[in-house]
Amino acid sequence: MMSSREKWNDRYRSVNAAFPEAAGVLLAYQHLLPVSAKALDLACGRAGNAFLLASNGLETTAWDISDEVIKQVQTLANREGLTILTETRDISERPPTPDSFDVIVVSRFLDRKLIPALKQAIRTGGLIYYQTFIKDKSGNVGPDNPDYLLEQNELLRFFQDWIVRAYHEEGSIGNIEVGLRNQAALVAQKPA
């Protein structure tokens, strides 16, 4: 059986070379980012979030289980003249330590057991940007395994004790050809 690292390494060896895009929630609400902060792109993939964070002047770290994609991210960061601290890291085994980041961005990744560690890792007043797939999908996108799909308003419930700055989850109602479909998106701030 192929390990998680091998699976993702295989996937990233064949990915196209287009510049990676940040998650929609980060693009839409980047104006909420602090002027200076320590930020993490968790389970970064091609690190579109990390590139946006670094281009906003944040001290940026990117972690992923795939050493293949981490090499690609570092090469691209060097080419773009951006400083991104990269690390091959199984975050399920080694989540971030408490009070270690001001901003954490998570996109297209869900491990419910990590939520408490993520909440502890963000410093008081810090932000989490989270966008991932929901069960109420209007198309065949994202994972099929229900373990990796959010229930209705589940992401909102994870952070109900935080200050919710933005939340978006449209599901499959109305005109499914427009809007943010298939995913929930949240920006929340850790209270004092």
C-alpha positions in Angstrom: 0.0 0.0 0.0 1.3 3.4 -1.0 2.0 5.8 1.9 0.5 9.3 2.1 3.8 10.9 1.3 4.3 8.6 -1.8 0.8 9.3 -3.0 1.3 13.1 -2.9 4.8 12.9 -4.3 3.4 11.1 -7.3 0.7 13.7 -7.8 3.0 16.7 -7.6 5.6 15.2 -10.0 3.0 15.5 -12.8 1.4 18.9 -11.8 1.5 21.7 -14.4 4.0 24.5 -13.9 1.4 27.4 -13.7 1.9 29.8 -10.8 -0.1 28.5 -7.8 -3.2 30.5 -6.8 -4.1 31.3 -3.2 -7.4 30.1 -1.7 -10.4 32.3 -2.5 -10.9 33.1 1.2 -7.4 34.5 1.5 -7.6 36.4 -1.8 -10.9 38.0 -0.8 -9.9 38.8 2.8 -6.2 39.5 2.5 -7.0 43.1 3.6 -7.5 41.6 7.1 -3.9 40.4 7.4 -1.7 42.2 9.9 1.1 44.4 8.6 3.8 42.1 10.1 3.2 38.6 11.5 4.4 35.0 11.5 2.2 33.0 9.1 1.8 29.3 8.2 0.5 27.7 5.0 -0.5 24.3 6.5 -0.6 21.3 4.1 0.5 23.9 1.6 0.5 21.9 -1.6 1.9 24.2 -4.3 1.8 27.0 -1.7 -0.3 29.6 -3.4 -1.3 30.8 0.1 2.4 31.0 1.2 3.3 33.1 -1.9 0.5 35.5 -1.2 1.4 35.8 2.5 5.1 36.4 1.7 4.2 39.0 -0.9 2.2 40.8 1.8 5.4 41.0 3.9 4.6 38.3 6.4 7.3 35.9 7.8 5.9 32.8 6.0 6.3 29.1 6.6 4.9 26.4 4.4 4.5 22.7 5.4 3.5 19.7 3.4 3.9 16.0 3.7 5.3 15.8 0.1 9.0 16.4 -0.1 8.5 16.7 -3.9 6.2 19.7 -3.7 8.3 21.3 -1.0 11.3 21.3 -3.4 9.1 22.8 -6.1 7.9 25.5 -3.7 11.4 26.4 -2.6 12.6 26.6 -6.2 9.8 28.9 -7.1 10.2 31.1 -4.0 13.9 31.5 -4.8 13.1 32.4 -8.5 10.4 34.9 -7.3 12.8 36.5 -4.7 10.4 35.6 -1.8 11.5 34.1 1.5 9.4 31.1 2.5 10.6 28.7 5.1 9.6 25.3 3.8 9.5 22.0 5.6 8.5 18.5 4.7 6.2 17.7 7.6 3.4 15.3 8.4 1.2 17.7 10.3 -1.1 15.0 11.6 2.0 13.6 13.5 3.6 17.0 14.2 1.1 19.9 14.4 2.2 23.4 15.1 3.2 24.2 18.7 1.0 26.5 20.9 1.3 30.2 20.3 3.6 29.8 17.4 1.8 31.8 14.6 -0.2 34.9 14.1 -1.9 33.6 10.9 -2.6 30.1 9.7 -4.1 29.3 6.3 -5.6 25.9 5.6 -7.1 25.1 2.2 -8.4 21.9 0.7 -7.4 19.9 3.7 -9.4 18.5 6.6 -8.2 16.6 9.7 -10.7 17.3 12.4 -8.4 16.0 15.1 -6.0 18.9 14.3 -8.5 21.7 15.0 -7.7 22.0 18.7 -4.0 22.2 18.0 -4.5 24.8 15.3 -6.6 26.9 17.7 -3.8 26.7 20.3 -1.1 27.4 17.7 -2.6 30.8 16.8 -1.6 33.7 19.1 -4.2 35.9 20.8 -5.6 38.3 18.2 -4.4 36.1 15.4 -6.3 34.8 12.4 -7.2 31.6 10.8 -8.2 31.4 7.1 -9.8 28.1 6.4 -11.4 26.9 3.1 -12.2 23.3 2.3 -14.8 20.9 0.8 -18.3 20.3 2.0 -20.6 17.3 1.7 -23.3 19.4 0.0 -21.3 19.6 -3.2 -23.0 20.7 -6.5 -20.4 18.8 -8.6 -17.9 16.0 -8.6 -15.0 18.0 -7.2 -12.8 17.4 -4.2 -12.6 14.2 -2.2 -15.2 11.5 -2.3 -14.4 10.2 1.2 -16.9 11.7 3.7 -14.1 11.9 6.3 -12.6 14.8 4.3 -15.9 16.7 3.7 -17.5 19.1 6.1 -21.1 18.8 7.3 -23.3 21.9 7.0 -21.8 24.7 9.2 -19.3 22.4 10.7 -16.4 24.7 10.0 -18.3 27.5 11.7 -19.0 25.3 14.8 -15.2 24.6 15.1 -14.6 28.3 15.7 -17.8 29.3 17.4 -15.8 30.6 20.4 -13.7 32.9 18.1 -14.7 36.2 16.5 -15.9 35.2 13.1 -14.9 37.9 10.6 -16.2 36.1 7.5 -18.0 32.9 6.7 -19.3 31.6 3.4 -21.0 28.3 2.6 -23.5 28.1 -0.2 -24.0 24.4 -0.7 -26.1 23.3 -3.6 -29.1 25.6 -3.5 -30.1 28.1 -6.2 -28.0 28.7 -9.3 -25.1 26.3 -8.8 -23.2 27.8 -11.7 -22.3 30.9 -9.7 -20.8 31.6 -6.3 -18.4 29.7 -4.0 -19.7 26.2 -4.4 -18.5 22.9 -3.0 -16.5 24.6 -0.2 -16.9 26.4 3.1 -14.7 29.4 3.8 -14.0 31.1 7.1 -11.9 33.9 8.6 -11.9 33.9 12.4 -9.9 35.8 15.0 -8.7 34.3 18.3 -10.2 36.4 21.1 -8.2 37.9 24.0 
